[in-house]
Every structure is written in structure tokens, then in C-alpha cells.
Amino acid sequence: MRIPLHALLSAAFALLSTLLHAQPSIPRLEQLDVVRYTFELELSDQTDEARGLAGVHIRFLQPMESFTLDLAAKAGGAGTGMVVAAVTEGAESLPYDHKGEALRIRLPKPAAAGDERTFHIRYAGIPADGLIIDRNKHGDRTFFGDNWPNRAHQWLPCVDHPSDKAAVEFIVRAPNHYQVVANGVLIEETNLNDSTTLTHWREEAPLPTKVMVIGAARFAVQYAGQAGGAPVSSWVYYQDRDAGFHDYAQAVQVLQFFIDKIGPYPYGKLANVQSKTRYGGMENAGNIFYFEESVTGRREHEDLIAHEIAHQWFGNSASEKNWFHVWLSEGFATYGANLYIEHAHGREKMVERLQSERQRAVAYFRRNPAPIVDTTVTDWNELLNPNSYQKAGFVLHMLRRQVGEETFWQGLRQYYARFRGGNALTEDFQRVMEQLSGQELSTFFRQWLYRPGHPQLEGGWKYAGGKLQLSIRQVQAGGPFEFPLDIEAKGPRGESKRWTVEAKTVELETSIDLPFEPLELVLDPDTWLLFSGKVGLTKQ
């Protein structure tokens, strides 16, 4: 059987990128798989201490005599952190060690590969992070989970890594003046007595811990509509009821857009929640948390809503396998918002956003010349930068041009369908796009995702005898990028002509017959290329 050259090159590059860029093997992720979490929590107005009983159902992948969960321990007699009171399996108490951020549980009966066993951890403490207990903008006490990237273990015993995904349910007992929202669908809401309400939410789709949360506040709650059969609701501070219901109702048409374009919505409901998240928005699965000031009554954050809803497919359901590949979440959501804006408001609005995003990506490179897939980072919050958002979104925009409109959308749908409920690396997305387009894309992915920077262009032109001569140089360090470059000549009487050249070398010399002398030459007139330099070439 004859194997095409591009297939061999693609396979070689995929292997190389895996070896060079994938996160090193984490033994625990090869030893066990959490199938389900059940978190029973008690919240109080008298103390910031949260009390919990966590049920953790584990499938063992290897024989094991002990295993470790992530849970931040209290360092001393006072202060924040969690104290474990007991670990049990059925009626049997298990020995454990809890130090630092690790809860090590020893198994009197060793686990065999393939065993599935459920363990219960009873614990309590004041979370140092992860569960934010604070007063909101109106002075009311609130509780909000805020787990990204790996802060869930500050309040939940878990495997706090994006590649270990599990079903989850939250059973929350809280003072009855709070409404409680969480992942999944509402199973039960019961007034236990005159002061306490029990609220039970359950999500069967596997989630990474970064998007498993609860929110408890004095909410006003409105059913906003439905999309694809999923109910959409708005949860806002009761003081912001009218403005918040008006603002968050935009989520209905946004959700419908992504269902139509990408595929079925992966969760049973979508709640849009005003919250105390430290981020502008946090894409928690099925219950998105937005920053408090997102509610204005003027619908000023449609793009933020689109960004966070795009995450439900990309980042929550099809998740990055490790944090270095977070562009598969944030870049997809950034460009997803652009695609929605293009759909709702026209291409010109999207182009305005792209030009601004290009400027941010270029400016960031001047301060931090790192690639999008940056394996040198050790503080995961540092990955929340214009490389992962604006530059990565622009890479998807260029890929759309590279493979064509129909193939691009087909590729997004196929990538999502293939990794729904699972995890992927950059090479997995590349492989999908190559298979659908029939193109060898190793150069494209290597230069835009694994190499720092972008083309930096200089050049000039002269015109004589009906011929236009162009000279364009790539002046960035590290050698040339390869890309198609659109050029437009504009004449004195409104004439114009567009054409495309293939830039593959540092120096590009070309000429073209042109029946008029240009007033100006414009590079990339339709905004398809990430580059820096003057948009207009200089007349020589």
C-alpha cells in the first residue's frame, strides 16, 4: 500500500510534538479513574467552616495498596484548610495520612486492576480558596465555587486534574434564605425545617474538577427559555433582578447558535449566574458564573456570554488533556465568540474584534516571546494570557481560511464529536483537520502553536509601464513563516485589484500587470493573517 508523503510527515510531526510538548506522564492518572463524586455539604451563616461528606467512586487501572486524593490540609490549629475526620469503605474505617495537599488512603484489601470501589471522606474546614465565602456587591453573604485551574482541592477531595473527568452530584444543606445552583439537573429541593433547605443537583456527563461548582446566594431566578431542549435560566442577585434578567436572556439565542453549528448541548440545563468569580466569566459546566458587574441592564457583555457558552463544548466536554494545551479551551471560546458575533451582527463586527485581538497578541509577544503551547509554565494561571486567548483564536481564524469554510465547520463538529466527554491534545485536533481537509498541516500547526511570534513584515513597491513590482521582507527572528498573503491595490478613481501571494521565504519579490498606478497598497485587506508591520506598503 502506498502511503502519501503528507501522511508520513503528519505522523512524524505528531510523534515529535507528543514527545516534545505533551505533559510528562502522571503516574496517578495511569493508576485510577474517578467515575463519580457525590459531595454532601453543609453551609452556615454562623461560620465560614464548610462541612462535607464526599463519596468518591473509583475504577482502579492497576493493582494498588493505597492511593492519593488532592485535598488541602489545615496547616495548624487555626486558619484555613481542611481536616479529615474519617475515611470509610462501607462500614470499614480506613487508615489515611493527610498532609499538605495530599490525602493518602491505605487499602487493607488491595485493589485489583478493574476493581470499582466507593470511599467516603468526612471532613470540615475553612477553605483557603476554591469555595469563595464573601459578601457580594450589595453586602450580602454568598458562597461560590471558583475552581480553575486546580483549586477544587481547596474544598473538595478529588483528583484535581483536567484529564480525570467524572460525574458529579452536590447535596447542599444551607440556610433557607439562599437559593443553591450547581452542575446538572435539579433532583430535590426540600425545606428540612424552618431554617434549612436541602438542594440536590446531579450531572451524569463526565466533568473535569475545574468546572464542578456550587453557588449559594439570595438569587432572583428566571426561566429565560430553552434551546435544543435544554432549559436556560438566569440567576442574579435579587437587587439586580430586572437588569440581570434582561442581560442574561441573551444566552438563549447564543446557545441555539452553538447547538446548530457544533452539535447537541452536552448538559441538561444552562444557568447563567451573577457571582463572585475572580474571572470575567467562569465556564462551569451547565452553570456559568459571570463577574458581578456583568449585570448592567444594557446587554454590554453579549460576547462574554458567547465565550462562556462556547466553552460548554470546548473546554468542558472536549477538554484539554493537560494545562499546556489550554488554547483548546480558551482559543476555541475566544474564536467561538467571534463566530457568534459574525452570525448575529455581521462580518464587519467580527473583523473589528479580530483587529483588536491581533494587536493584543502582537503586544503580548513583545513582552513575553513564548509559544501558545508553552511547556515551561509552572503556574497554570500564567497560561491565561493573550497567547491562549487572542493569538489562539486568530490561529483558528487562519485555519478557517487554510482549509476552507465548509471543512472548517465540519472539523469543529468532528473534533467535538470525537472527544465529547473526553480529553485531547493539540495533535488530536490537527489530525482531525488533516483527515477532513486532505491537507498536510504540520507546518501550519508547528509555526503558529509551537513557535513563538508571528510574521513581521516590511516592504515597498514601485510602478512603471503598467507593471507593479513588490518587495516584501519577513524581518522577525527565527526564519520565515509560511502563509498566503492577500494584497489590494487601490487606484485614484476608485479602481482596485486584489491578489494573493504565497510567502515562504524571508524575501518575496513579485510583479503583476496593473492597468493603473496605485494610490496605496494594502496588506491583508480582509483580515485573515496574524502579523505585525504597516498595513500599507511604502512607495519606493
C-alpha positions, 0 to 999 in steps of 0.5 A, a space after each residue: 500500500 502506498 502511503 502519501 508523503 503528507 501522511 508520513 510527515 503528519 505522523 512524524 510531526 505528531 510523534 515529535 510534538 507528543 514527545 516534545 510538548 505533551 505533559 510528562 506522564 502522571 503516574 496517578 492518572 495511569 493508576 485510577 479513574 474517578 467515575 463519580 463524586 457525590 459531595 454532601 455539604 453543609 453551609 452556615 451563616 454562623 461560620 465560614 467552616 464548610 462541612 462535607 461528606 464526599 463519596 468518591 467512586 473509583 475504577 482502579 487501572 492497576 493493582 494498588 495498596 493505597 492511593 492519593 486524593 488532592 485535598 488541602 490540609 489545615 496547616 495548624 490549629 487555626 486558619 484555613 484548610 481542611 481536616 479529615 475526620 474519617 475515611 470509610 469503605 462501607 462500614 470499614 474505617 480506613 487508615 489515611 495520612 493527610 498532609 499538605 495537599 495530599 490525602 493518602 488512603 491505605 487499602 487493607 484489601 488491595 485493589 485489583 486492576 478493574 476493581 470499582 470501589 466507593 470511599 467516603 471522606 468526612 471532613 470540615 474546614 475553612 477553605 483557603 480558596 476554591 469555595 469563595 465565602 464573601 459578601 457580594 456587591 450589595 453586602 450580602 453573604 454568598 458562597 461560590 465555587 471558583 475552581 480553575 485551574 486546580 483549586 477544587 482541592 481547596 474544598 473538595 477531595 478529588 483528583 484535581 486534574 483536567 484529564 480525570 473527568 467524572 460525574 458529579 452530584 452536590 447535596 447542599 444543606 444551607 440556610 433557607 434564605 439562599 437559593 443553591 445552583 450547581 452542575 446538572 439537573 435539579 433532583 430535590 429541593 426540600 425545606 428540612 425545617 424552618 431554617 434549612 433547605 436541602 438542594 440536590 443537583 446531579 450531572 451524569 456527563 463526565 466533568 473535569 474538577 475545574 468546572 464542578 461548582 456550587 453557588 449559594 446566594 439570595 438569587 432572583 431566578 428566571 426561566 429565560 427559555 430553552 434551546 435544543 431542549 435544554 432549559 436556560 435560566 438566569 440567576 442574579 442577585 435579587 437587587 439586580 433582578 430586572 437588569 440581570 434578567 434582561 442581560 442574561 436572556 441573551 444566552 438563549 439565542 447564543 446557545 441555539 447558535 452553538 447547538 446548530 453549528 457544533 452539535 447537541 448541548 452536552 448538559 441538561 440545563 444552562 444557568 447563567 449566574 451573577 457571582 463572585 468569580 475572580 474571572 470575567 466569566 467562569 465556564 462551569 459546566 451547565 452553570 456559568 458564573 459571570 463577574 458581578 458587574 456583568 449585570 448592567 441592564 444594557 446587554 454590554 457583555 453579549 460576547 462574554 456570554 458567547 465565550 462562556 457558552 462556547 466553552 460548554 463544548 470546548 473546554 468542558 466536554 472536549 477538554 484539554 488533556 493537560 494545562 499546556 494545551 489550554 488554547 483548546 479551551 480558551 482559543 476555541 471560546 475566544 474564536 467561538 465568540 467571534 463566530 457568534 458575533 459574525 452570525 448575529 451582527 455581521 462580518 464587519 463586527 467580527 473583523 473589528 474584534 479580530 483587529 483588536 485581538 491581533 494587536 493584543 497578541 502582537 503586544 503580548 509577544 513583545 513582552 513575553 516571546 513564548 509559544 501558545 503551547 508553552 511547556 515551561 509554565 509552572 503556574 497554570 494561571 500564567 497560561 491565561 494570557 493573550 497567547 491562549 486567548 487572542 493569538 489562539 483564536 486568530 490561529 483558528 481564524 487562519 485555519 478557517 481560511 487554510 482549509 476552507 469554510 465548509 471543512 472548517 465547520 465540519 472539523 469543529 463538529 468532528 473534533 467535538 464529536 470525537 472527544 465529547 466527554 473526553 480529553 485531547 491534545 493539540 495533535 488530536 485536533 490537527 489530525 482531525 483537520 488533516 483527515 477532513 481537509 486532505 491537507 498536510 498541516 504540520 507546518 501550519 500547526 508547528 509555526 503558529 502553536 509551537 513557535 513563538 511570534 508571528 510574521 513581521 513584515 516590511 516592504 515597498 513597491 514601485 510602478 512603471 509601464 503598467 507593471 507593479 513590482 513588490 518587495 516584501 521582507 519577513 524581518 522577525 527572528 527565527 526564519 520565515 513563516 509560511 502563509 498566503 498573503 492577500 494584497 489590494 491595490 487601490 487606484 485614484 478613481 476608485 479602481 482596485 485589484 486584489 491578489 494573493 501571494 504565497 510567502 515562504 521565504 524571508 524575501 518575496 519579490 513579485 510583479 503583476 500587470 496593473 492597468 493603473 498606478 496605485 494610490 496605496 497598497 494594502 496588506 491583508 485587506 480582509 483580515 485573515 493573517 496574524 502579523 505585525 508591520 504597516 498595513 500599507 506598503 511604502 512607495 519606493 
